[in-house]
Amino acid sequence: GTQISDLTYYAEKGCIVDVLAALNTPGLKTLGSRMLADYAKMPHRRVAVASNAKILEFVQNTALEIGLNSNSDDQSKFASSTWLGREYAVETVRSLTAAEENDGYLMNSPGLLQMLALVARGGPFVQHVSTGGGSGFSGLFAHTVTTTVAVPPPVFPDNGVPGPRLMLDSTFGVASDKARLHACIAIMNLSCGKSNKVEITNVPEVLEGMRDVMLGRHFSTPPRTSSSSSSRKNGLADEARLKATTCVKNLSNADANDAALLGTPGLVETLGYVAEATCHPRTGATTCTTHACLALMNLSISKANKNRVFRTPGVMDALMAVITRTAPRPGSPPREEGKKDPNFEARVKACSALSNLAIGYDNKIPMFRYAGFVESILTVIRTDDAEARTKACSILWSFAAEMKNQVPVVRRGDILPALVAVAKEDTKTEARFKCVAALTLLAESPENAVPLLKAGSLEPLMDVLQEAGPDPTQWRGQTASWCVGFLMNMAQCDDVVPALLQEGIVDLLAPLLSLDHYQSLKAAMAVTFVCKYDTGDKTYNLLRQTENVIPKIVGLLHNTLSGRGGSGYKYGVFTLRSSVGCIASLAAGPDFMKERIATSPVFESLLRVVSDFCVDGGTDGAIVGGGKDDTTSVTLAVRAMSLLVEHLIPQPRCAAMPFGADMDERLVTA
């Protein structure tokens, strides 16, 4: 007849430890854990409960109790999912985690995290084993004894995705769904502490437990999926999955946890599964969707992780499903600024994760070729007008940064119009900047120049430059700088030069030529390209203005071949074709230009381009081009050397190359 008030009486007298030690039956342990759960909810009692090691020990033992040393009746109660003692014990810890001041006590309690992880997973796990009993009178009274045996958690994946409480090998998880929810909330609360994240992640059982909860394994009623009825209400399993996903999201905020999270079998796959399962085709995303996408976004930030996450089965399809299912419906009202919208949040995080993955060098080509992916990204660009659209445009920028993608991107026929449309229309977000950058990179491939011109890309980019003004020190952002690069790249294609001249590219870039600024380098290169066949006085005077930039152009060639940047630019900004092509254009210009570049260092660099292409089988190219596959750069290099040799030796045998016999020999060999 013991009541909870009896226990409370002695607890208030300072005898709580002795009281807890005396509780040895299912009923008494239930009363004790309920008393502690009540105390843990009281703000003025929480610290006293959390700081008492004996109380935490009792709570842990109660949560893990299966009655191994009890009589058969008590054992059956301890090992039942309906026993409330376990529920109250875990609820006590959950309430204690609500106050951050308790974190130190809880994190330093031996085995507490492991206990929470096991309960969250559905444990303790047991098997009921039958054995033969005693006999008498020739076996007439023989009987069978059933005992409860503790067993380890099921190995992943024993039943695959969402499964029943009773597993195939008769293993039984004794934690109730409510106890599991309490455990998930407790771990989630602890994972919010900045100093706790690494310590929690270092407990493998926690990550495995969160994975199983997210999968909905061993719940009496499994959580909803994307194929469930949209009218079905969330249950305990859905709530537990949200808390587990939020926990993993919190842990993924610490870069130091990447290896452990990625190394947990099935965890990344599970994040993809949850992102898709919680995003209904009809009603869209939930907070759980957003948190799963955010965890994937965090895990794909590091350069070392990008290909690993991309190759994880199900991740790409899940993220594509999210950005497709969260698209604004036709006729739906515009989103209210400041109002929480799960579809908006999930879409942004999914696009952010995909944008991170697309930056990965090894991912650019396979992502571009991934079935249905480009279509889903273009859908975002067409239907969104906020952050998700900017992220989608960033993905196209990443695709264009890979040389092997540049021509296929344009040949698709649907990407180019989208980029041009955003460049024309969007003046409020960074989407315009991303698209201008993508168009500039696409213009690096000569085959794309005419399609880019026909698609109308020239007009919006020249508008940006005109709006920016002639002083680059006053430009806001990088958009105008990319526009100068676009004109420089386009000017290298003879087929579009007449159109560029007609649109006034020379007059637009002329003010930049006289500046001591990084933009003068690109402007001078563009002007050199478009004026190389014009011998009029106006062109001659214009080229004279570029004369002071020639050393920078020569320096760019040397730097590119040496794999380094220069004043105002990093290695990789300029392709090898650009600098070699500009040298070839200078070599086709007036004598004063030829004289400035007919030098031993320039010949050495041009010879390097040719040698890398074909001598001794050639070399592998770099990110900027060159090597045995870059036919454009070697063609331009040979053209430049031909023009410069003709300048140095105007008549056969009337003079010699002034750089020595060794240069002559290597030149002839190449």
Stockholm file with secondary structure:
# STOCKHOLM 1.0

chainA/1-670         GTQISDLTYYAEKGCIVDVLAALNTPGLKTLGSRMLADYAKMPHRRVAVASNAKILEFVQNTALEIGLNSNSDDQSKFASSTWLGREYAVETVRSLTAAEENDGYLMNSPGLLQMLALVARGGPFVQHVSTGGGSGFSGLFAHTVTTTVAVPPPVFPDNGVPGPRLMLDSTFGVASDKARLHACIAIMNLSCGKSNKVEITNVPEVLEGMRDVMLGRHFSTPPRTSSSSSSRKNGLADEARLKATTCVKNLSNADANDAALLGTPGLVETLGYVAEATCHPRTGATTCTTHACLALMNLSISKANKNRVFRTPGVMDALMAVITRTAPRPGSPPREEGKKDPNFEARVKACSALSNLAIGYDNKIPMFRYAGFVESILTVIRTDDAEARTKACSILWSFAAEMKNQVPVVRRGDILPALVAVAKEDTKTEARFKCVAALTLLAESPENAVPLLKAGSLEPLMDVLQEAGPDPTQWRGQTASWCVGFLMNMAQCDDVVPALLQEGIVDLLAPLLSLDHYQSLKAAMAVTFVCKYDTGDKTYNLLRQTENVIPKIVGLLHNTLSGRGGSGYKYGVFTLRSSVGCIASLAAGPDFMKERIATSPVFESLLRVVSDFCVDGGTDGAIVGGGKDDTTSVTLAVRAMSLLVEHLIPQPRCAAMPFGADMDERLVTA
#=GR chainA/1-670 SS CCCHHHHHHHIIIIIHHHHHHTCCSHHHHHHHHHHHHHHHTSTTTHHHHHTCHHHHHHHHHHHTCCCTTSCHHHHHHHTSTTCHHHHHHHHHHHHHTTSGGGHHHHHTSTTHHHHHHHHHHTCSEEEEEEEECCCCTTTTTCCEEEEEEEECCCCSSSSCSSCCSBCTTSCEECSCHHHHHHHHHHHHHHHTSTTTHHHHHTCHHHHHHHHHHHHTTTCSSCCCCTTSCTTCCCCHHHHHHHHHHHHHHHHHTSGGGHHHHHHSTTHHHHHHHHHHHTSBTTTBCCHHHHHHHHHHHHHTSSTTTHHHHHHSTTHHHHHHHHHHHTSCCTTCCCCCTTSCCHHHHHHHHHHHHHHHHHHSTTTHHHHHHSTTHHHHHHHHHHHCCSHHHHHHHHHHHHHHTSHHHHHHHHHHSSHHHHHHHHHHHCCSSTHHHHHHHHHHHHTTSGGGHHHHHHTTCHHHHHHHHHHHCSCGGGCCSSHHHHHHHHHHHHTTCGGGHHHHHHTTHHHHHHHHHTSSSHHHHHHHHHHHHHHTTCCSHHHHHHHHHTGGGHHHHHHHHHHHHHTCCBTTBCTTSSCHHHHHHHHHHHHTSCHHHHHHHCSHHHHHHHHHHHHHHHGGGCCCCBTTBCSTTCHHHHHHHHHHHHHHHHHHCSSTTSCCCTTCHHHHHHHHHC
#=GC SS_cons         CCCHHHHHHHIIIIIHHHHHHTCCSHHHHHHHHHHHHHHHTSTTTHHHHHTCHHHHHHHHHHHTCCCTTSCHHHHHHHTSTTCHHHHHHHHHHHHHTTSGGGHHHHHTSTTHHHHHHHHHHTCSEEEEEEEECCCCTTTTTCCEEEEEEEECCCCSSSSCSSCCSBCTTSCEECSCHHHHHHHHHHHHHHHTSTTTHHHHHTCHHHHHHHHHHHHTTTCSSCCCCTTSCTTCCCCHHHHHHHHHHHHHHHHHTSGGGHHHHHHSTTHHHHHHHHHHHTSBTTTBCCHHHHHHHHHHHHHTSSTTTHHHHHHSTTHHHHHHHHHHHTSCCTTCCCCCTTSCCHHHHHHHHHHHHHHHHHHSTTTHHHHHHSTTHHHHHHHHHHHCCSHHHHHHHHHHHHHHTSHHHHHHHHHHSSHHHHHHHHHHHCCSSTHHHHHHHHHHHHTTSGGGHHHHHHTTCHHHHHHHHHHHCSCGGGCCSSHHHHHHHHHHHHTTCGGGHHHHHHTTHHHHHHHHHTSSSHHHHHHHHHHHHHHTTCCSHHHHHHHHHTGGGHHHHHHHHHHHHHTCCBTTBCTTSSCHHHHHHHHHHHHTSCHHHHHHHCSHHHHHHHHHHHHHHHGGGCCCCBTTBCSTTCHHHHHHHHHHHHHHHHHHCSSTTSCCCTTCHHHHHHHHHC
//
